[in-house]
Amino acid sequence: MARLIGSSCKLCRQERMKLFLKGKRCYNEKCALVRKDYRPGEHGKSRRLKISNYGLRLREKQKVKKIYGVLEKQFRKYFAEAKRAKGMTGENLLLLLEKRLDNIVFRLSFSLTRASARQLVRHGHFLVNGRKVNIPSYSCKVGDEISLRTKSREIVGIREAMKLSQDREKVPWLEIDQENLKGKVVRLPKKEEIALPIQEQLIVEYYSR
């Protein structure tokens, strides 16, 4: 399975904003962006970039790929699907990304990052409507119930994630039952509920050039 590799903290520093790729480290003073508020590299402190219109759109696309942990080929497929669907292409794209099983596992607070959520799904720790699904890109639908397998309920990382994420803002389009370690997709998310620093129209303009 192809995946993003390298330092997660450098990805945040490159975008000059927190992408929350490193779990609890992102929420304390150890965050690299707090300690090094400049771009990575030898000339990061002195580099003054004048970004072109193309560069601005490219950076927005790259940022969204990093947030959701999707590589270029798969991202292009999502964009093509979003373009075919009714409605605004940019909003359709974000909706497709939000419906990924690994993202929903993250949103349900079973994991502190989407990367660890993806690994948990790949290892078969979650059930969708009572059936094991180990495909992180699986697209969930309204009414789907996502639950943790009985054998996986004592995994330390999951318990820690649920404890540390109690202060995280609740996701209105998901129903969470922390006591029984399960959640449900009650409806599709609205654009304003995704709550990420994304200008999806720039991505549409990038692929439409």
Order of alpha helices (4+ residues) and beta strands (2+ residues): alpha-alpha-alpha-alpha-alpha-alpha-alpha-beta-beta-beta-alpha-beta-beta-alpha-alpha
